[in-house]
Amino acid sequence: MALPLSKILNAQDVSPRQSRNPGLPLNGLAAGAGETFSHPATAAGASKTAHYGDLPVITLSQMRGSLYHRRTSRSPQHQYKRQRTSEIPDSDLESEVDSDEPPEHEFDFNKFNIFKAFFNHSEILQVFSANLEVEELLSLYAISKDFHEFCDRNFTAMILGQSLSKAKESTEIFKWKMYKNLCQDDPAERRNEEARPRLLQNGQIGKPARDVPTFKLLAMVLHRERVVDEILCILKSEGHHLPSRCSVVMKKLWVVMGIPDNGRRVGLMHNKNFWTNRDLVYATWFLPKLDMHLTDPVSGKGETLMLRILMTQPGFTTLWQVLKREELCNQFDMMRMYVNWKWRPLPEHRHLSICGLPPEHIGALQYEGYGKGVQKIIPPDTLILREAMRRKLPMHDRLVDMLLFGNIHSKSFRDIWPGQPLDDEEEEAWSDTDDSSDDDETEDEDVVDPDDLELRG
């Protein structure tokens, strides 16, 4: 039975049930002021009484049909709203309840912007930005004011989250604190608590703003991760298989190649936490395999000095371009790189350009500082052999394993075709190396910590 909403709000007796005590009034206003009654469910002698004129409207219990009294006070505002509601005609209330029109608070999906909704949840925004490429991230940082402010507040977390999700191994080796030229002052103006107070740009004395990584550092880490992976893939396609650990070794070699002086290069090689015995063994596997490819007259360049020239470069980018046949495609390019590395011009030619190179770049790669020093730089391949001999590692015992790895199977002695994948068991059978001597030996005094390096990216 449909009931008028006004009767429900006015608490009139509309229930078909009959009260167990019909002598009691249903409407408290019908009783006289000060008149009291005892609750039917209360035992005799109980002191629970109520004044009908002071209590709110009484309704029937849904379970028993007896009066159910509540000793709750109503605020004047609630009584005012109750009075205003009871004055609404029944027809208007029923029309509002039975109306088919949507309520006013219905959500408008046409005006919803999912990108703006991300800013209400920083965790979701971090995951969303981690799936963007560097170019897309830069474009979004440039065109969106909200995203620009979000990145400025969380620059370190944003860059490191991107690099760890896309190149975790490179992020751990190429630490962002090593490359000061790829960092900037914190846009949020957080201060470096470990730094000493100094004169700031505003003329006051205080602690400087801390350094945070930039998008340039993120691009550098992703570029080096890509270069190392592609170099190993090219060597594997040509039949020069290498253990998976060689990717870490190549990145550590890249750090050494980025150091422009001999002192810090030697000190970093003495660091057994950075260069373990296993890393030195795998480095001696990578360099001969690379030399075998470069000296090959068909797949390589057929030049015996190619490895020495490429090891004097500041990184593996030139080697990557050579293996992709984008650099050193003719004899003139070879001559030009040799002049840049080791050519000594005659006194009357020192102020002239040779092969298109300016005078300051002629023979510059053989000296410290890439031409700024006077002492010749020690290449990484030489440092690897010297450090292995200093630690007395039996490299000669692993020479045959290095040559056979990736060419024949360790158990069946069958040939392995170029590009054929190797399982973990086959890799461990050839490249098992003991690192127990790392913990027994003591560290030298001239060891360089990678965190203390300051390089240029």
C-alpha positions in Angstrom: 0.0 0.0 0.0 1.5 3.3 -1.0 1.5 5.8 1.8 1.6 9.6 1.5 5.0 10.8 2.4 3.6 13.6 4.5 1.9 11.1 6.8 5.2 9.2 7.2 7.1 12.4 8.1 4.3 13.5 10.5 4.6 10.1 12.3 0.9 9.4 12.2 -0.3 5.9 13.0 -0.7 4.2 9.6 0.3 0.7 10.6 -2.3 -2.0 10.2 -1.1 -3.6 13.4 -3.1 -2.9 16.7 -1.3 -1.8 19.8 -1.2 -4.2 22.7 -2.3 -1.4 25.0 -4.9 0.6 23.0 -5.5 2.8 26.0 -2.3 4.7 25.4 -2.4 7.6 23.0 -0.3 7.4 19.9 0.4 11.0 19.5 2.3 12.6 22.4 0.6 16.0 21.7 -2.8 14.5 22.5 -1.8 14.0 26.2 -1.9 16.8 28.6 1.3 18.6 29.7 2.9 16.9 32.6 0.9 13.6 32.1 3.2 10.5 32.6 2.9 6.9 31.7 4.9 3.7 32.4 6.4 1.7 29.5 4.5 -1.6 29.0 7.7 -3.6 28.9 9.0 -2.1 32.2 8.4 -4.0 35.4 6.1 -2.6 38.1 7.8 0.0 40.3 10.2 1.2 37.7 10.9 4.9 37.6 11.1 5.2 33.8 8.5 7.9 33.0 8.2 10.4 30.3 6.4 13.7 29.6 4.7 13.5 26.3 4.9 17.2 25.8 8.7 17.2 26.0 9.5 14.2 23.9 9.5 13.9 20.1 6.9 12.1 18.1 6.4 8.4 19.1 6.3 5.7 16.4 5.3 2.1 16.6 7.9 -0.7 16.8 8.2 -2.8 13.6 8.8 -6.0 15.6 6.3 -5.9 18.5 3.7 -3.3 17.8 4.2 -1.7 21.2 5.2 1.9 21.8 8.9 2.5 21.5 10.1 5.6 23.4 13.4 7.3 22.8 14.9 9.8 25.2 16.6 11.9 22.7 16.5 15.6 22.4 16.0 17.4 19.1 17.7 20.6 18.2 15.6 23.6 17.2 17.1 23.4 13.7 15.8 19.8 13.3 12.4 20.8 14.6 12.3 23.6 12.1 13.2 21.3 9.2 10.6 18.8 10.4 7.9 21.5 10.5 8.8 22.8 7.0 8.7 19.2 5.6 5.3 18.5 7.1 3.9 21.6 5.4 4.7 20.3 1.9 1.6 19.0 0.1 1.3 15.3 -0.5 1.1 15.7 -4.2 4.5 17.5 -4.5 6.3 14.9 -2.4 4.8 12.0 -4.3 5.8 13.6 -7.6 9.4 14.0 -6.5 9.6 10.4 -5.4 8.0 9.0 -8.5 9.9 11.2 -10.9 12.0 9.4 -13.6 14.4 12.4 -14.1 18.0 11.8 -13.0 19.1 13.5 -9.8 21.1 16.7 -10.0 24.2 15.1 -8.5 24.6 12.6 -11.4 28.2 12.4 -12.7 28.9 14.0 -16.1 31.3 11.8 -18.0 31.7 14.3 -20.8 33.6 16.7 -18.5 35.8 14.0 -16.8 39.6 14.3 -17.5 41.5 11.2 -16.5 44.9 12.9 -16.7 43.8 15.6 -14.2 42.4 12.9 -12.0 45.9 11.3 -11.7 47.1 14.3 -9.8 44.9 13.4 -6.9 46.8 10.1 -6.6 50.6 10.6 -6.8 51.3 6.9 -6.8 49.3 6.3 -9.9 50.9 9.3 -11.5 54.4 7.9 -10.8 53.4 4.6 -12.5 51.9 6.4 -15.4 55.0 8.5 -16.0 57.3 5.5 -15.7 55.7 4.0 -18.8 56.5 7.1 -20.9 59.5 7.6 -23.2 62.0 10.3 -22.4 60.8 12.5 -25.3 57.1 12.1 -24.2 58.1 12.9 -20.7 59.9 16.1 -21.8 56.9 17.1 -23.9 54.5 16.6 -21.0 56.8 18.4 -18.7 56.8 21.4 -21.0 53.1 21.7 -21.9 51.4 20.7 -18.6 51.7 23.2 -15.7 50.4 20.7 -13.1 52.8 18.0 -14.3 55.7 20.5 -14.3 55.0 21.4 -10.7 54.6 17.7 -9.7 58.1 16.9 -11.2 59.7 19.9 -9.5 58.5 18.7 -6.1 59.6 15.1 -6.8 62.5 15.4 -9.3 64.8 12.8 -7.7 62.1 10.3 -7.3 60.8 10.9 -10.8 64.2 10.4 -12.6 65.3 7.5 -10.5 62.0 5.8 -10.8 62.2 6.1 -14.6 65.8 4.8 -14.7 65.3 2.0 -12.3 62.2 0.7 -14.1 63.9 0.8 -17.6 67.6 0.3 -16.9 68.2 -0.9 -13.3 71.7 -2.3 -13.9 72.9 0.9 -15.5 71.4 3.1 -12.8 73.3 1.2 -10.1 76.6 1.5 -12.0 76.3 5.0 -13.5 75.3 6.7 -10.3 73.8 10.2 -10.8 76.0 11.8 -8.1 79.1 11.0 -10.3 77.9 13.3 -13.1 77.6 16.8 -11.6 77.2 18.4 -15.0 74.0 16.5 -15.5 72.5 17.7 -12.3 70.8 20.9 -11.3 69.7 22.7 -8.1 66.6 21.4 -6.5 63.6 23.3 -7.9 61.8 22.9 -4.5 64.7 24.7 -2.9 65.6 22.0 -0.4 68.9 22.6 1.2 71.9 20.3 1.3 72.3 19.7 5.0 75.7 18.0 4.6 77.3 21.0 2.8 79.1 23.8 4.5 77.5 27.3 4.6 78.7 29.6 1.9 77.8 32.8 0.2 74.7 32.3 -1.9 73.6 34.2 -5.0 71.2 36.4 -3.1 74.2 37.7 -1.0 73.3 35.8 2.1 75.3 33.1 3.8 73.7 29.7 4.1 73.7 26.1 2.8 73.3 25.7 -0.9 70.4 23.9 -2.6 70.9 20.1 -3.0 71.6 18.6 -6.4 68.9 16.6 -8.2 69.3 14.5 -11.4 67.9 15.9 -14.7 66.3 14.5 -17.8 69.8 14.6 -19.4 71.1 12.1 -16.9 68.0 9.9 -17.6 68.7 10.1 -21.3 72.4 9.2 -20.7 71.6 6.1 -18.6 69.1 4.8 -21.2 71.5 5.5 -24.0 74.3 3.5 -22.4 72.0 0.6 -21.6 70.9 0.4 -25.2 74.5 0.7 -26.5 75.8 -2.2 -24.4 72.9 -4.4 -25.2 73.3 -3.9 -28.9 77.0 -4.4 -28.9 76.6 -7.8 -27.2 73.8 -8.7 -29.7 76.0 -7.9 -32.7 78.9 -9.9 -31.3 76.5 -12.8 -30.6 75.1 -12.7 -34.1 78.7 -13.0 -35.5 79.3 -16.1 -33.4 81.2 -14.4 -30.5 79.1 -15.5 -27.5 79.8 -13.9 -24.2 78.4 -14.6 -20.6 75.5 -12.4 -19.5 77.8 -10.9 -16.8 79.7 -9.2 -19.5 77.0 -6.5 -19.7 78.0 -5.4 -16.2 81.7 -5.6 -17.1 81.2 -3.4 -20.2 79.4 -0.7 -18.1 82.2 -0.7 -15.6 84.7 -0.4 -18.4 82.7 2.6 -19.6 83.1 4.2 -16.2 86.9 3.7 -16.4 87.0 5.1 -20.0 85.2 8.2 -18.7 88.0 9.0 -16.2 90.5 11.4 -17.9 93.5 10.8 -15.6 95.6 7.8 -14.7 95.5 8.2 -10.9 91.8 7.7 -10.5 91.7 5.0 -13.2 94.3 2.9 -11.3 92.6 3.7 -7.9 89.2 2.5 -9.3 90.8 -0.7 -10.6 92.2 -1.4 -7.1 88.7 -1.2 -5.6 87.7 -4.9 -5.1 84.1 -3.9 -4.3 83.8 -2.4 -7.7 86.1 -4.6 -9.7 85.8 -8.2 -8.4 87.9 -11.1 -9.6 84.9 -12.4 -11.6 84.6 -9.0 -13.4 88.3 -9.1 -14.3 88.0 -12.6 -15.7 85.0 -11.7 -17.8 86.8 -8.5 -19.0 89.6 -10.7 -20.3 86.9 -12.7 -22.2 85.2 -9.7 -23.7 88.3 -7.9 -25.0 89.7 -10.8 -27.0 86.3 -11.7 -28.5 85.9 -8.0 -29.6 89.4 -8.1 -31.1 88.6 -11.3 -33.0 85.6 -9.6 -34.5 87.4 -6.3 -35.4 90.4 -8.1 -37.0 88.2 -10.4 -39.1 88.7 -9.4 -42.8 85.0 -10.1 -43.7 82.8 -9.2 -40.7 85.2 -6.8 -39.2 87.7 -4.2 -40.4 90.7 -6.4 -40.7 92.9 -3.9 -38.7 95.0 -5.0 -35.8 95.1 -1.6 -34.2 91.3 -1.1 -34.2 90.8 -2.3 -30.6 93.5 0.0 -29.2 92.1 3.0 -31.1 88.6 2.3 -29.8 89.7 1.8 -26.2 91.1 5.3 -26.1 87.6 6.8 -26.7 85.6 8.3 -23.8 83.0 5.6 -24.1 81.6 2.8 -26.2 79.4 5.0 -28.4 82.1 5.0 -31.2 82.5 1.2 -31.0 78.7 0.9 -31.2 78.7 3.0 -34.4 81.6 1.0 -35.9 79.8 -2.3 -35.3 76.7 -0.9 -36.9 78.8 0.2 -39.9 77.9 3.9 -39.4 81.5 5.0 -38.6 84.9 4.0 -40.2 83.3 3.0 -43.5 86.3 3.9 -45.6 90.1 4.4 -45.4 89.8 8.2 -44.9 87.8 7.7 -41.7 90.4 5.2 -40.5 93.2 7.7 -41.1 91.3 10.5 -39.5 90.7 8.5 -36.3 94.4 7.4 -36.2 95.4 11.1 -36.5 93.1 12.0 -33.6 94.7 9.2 -31.5 98.4 9.0 -32.1 99.7 11.2 -34.9 102.7 13.4 -34.2 102.9 16.2 -36.7 106.1 17.8 -37.9 107.1 21.1 -36.3 106.1 23.0 -39.4 102.7 21.3 -39.5 101.7 21.8 -35.8 99.5 24.8 -36.6 97.7 23.2 -39.5 94.7 21.0 -39.6 95.1 17.4 -40.8 92.3 15.4 -42.2 89.8 18.0 -41.2 90.9 18.0 -37.5 91.9 21.2 -35.8 95.5 21.3 -34.4 94.5 20.8 -30.8 92.8 17.5 -31.6 95.8 16.0 -33.4 97.2 13.1 -31.3 95.0 14.2 -28.3 93.5 10.9 -27.3 96.8 9.4 -26.2 97.2 12.0 -23.4 95.5 12.6 -20.1 92.4 14.8 -20.2 91.9 13.8 -23.9 94.7 16.1 -25.0 94.8 18.6 -22.1 97.6 16.7 -20.2 101.2 15.8 -21.0 101.3 12.3 -19.6 100.0 9.4 -21.7 96.8 7.8 -20.6 96.7 4.1 -19.7 94.0 2.4 -21.8 91.4 0.1 -20.0 92.6 -3.1 -21.7 96.1 -2.6 -20.2 94.6 -1.7 -16.8 92.6 -5.0 -16.8 95.7 -7.1 -17.4 97.8 -5.2 -14.9 95.2 -5.6 -12.2 94.8 -9.3 -12.9 98.5 -9.8 -12.5 98.6 -7.8 -9.3 95.9 -10.0 -7.8 97.7 -13.1 -9.1 94.7 -14.4 -10.9 95.3 -17.5 -13.0 94.2 -16.0 -16.3 96.2 -18.5 -18.4 94.2 -21.4 -17.0 91.0 -20.0 -18.4 92.4 -19.1 -21.9 91.0 -22.3 -23.5 87.7 -21.9 -21.8 87.4 -18.4 -23.2 88.1 -19.6 -26.8 85.7 -22.5 -26.6 82.9 -20.7 -24.9 80.0 -20.3 -27.3 81.6 -22.4 -30.0 81.1 -26.0 -28.7 78.9 -27.6 -26.1 80.6 -28.3 -22.8 79.1 -31.9 -22.6 78.3 -33.1 -26.1 81.1 -31.1 -27.8 78.8 -30.2 -30.6 79.1 -27.0 -32.5 77.0 -24.0 -31.4 75.8 -22.0 -34.4 76.0 -18.1 -34.4 73.0 -16.6 -32.7 72.0 -19.8 -31.0 70.9 -19.1 -27.3 72.8 -20.6 -24.4 71.1 -21.9 -21.3 72.2 -21.0 -17.8 73.7 -24.4 -17.2 75.9 -24.2 -20.3 77.1 -20.7 -19.3 77.9 -21.7 -15.7 79.9 -24.8 -17.0 82.4 -22.6 -18.9 82.4 -19.4 -16.9 82.5 -20.6 -13.3 84.9 -18.3 -11.3 85.7 -18.2 -7.7 85.5 -14.8 -5.9 86.6 -16.1 -2.5 89.9 -14.4 -2.6 88.2 -11.0 -2.7 87.4 -11.2 1.0 90.8 -12.5 2.1 92.9 -9.7 0.6 93.1 -6.3 2.2 92.3 -3.1 0.4 95.0 -0.7 -0.7 95.3 2.8 0.5 95.0 4.3 -3.0 91.5 2.8 -3.7 89.0 5.2 -5.3 85.4 4.9 -4.3 83.0 5.3 -7.3 80.8 7.7 -5.2 83.7 10.1 -5.0 84.2 10.3 -8.7 83.2 13.4 -10.6 82.9 12.7 -14.3 81.3 14.3 -17.4 78.4 12.5 -19.0 
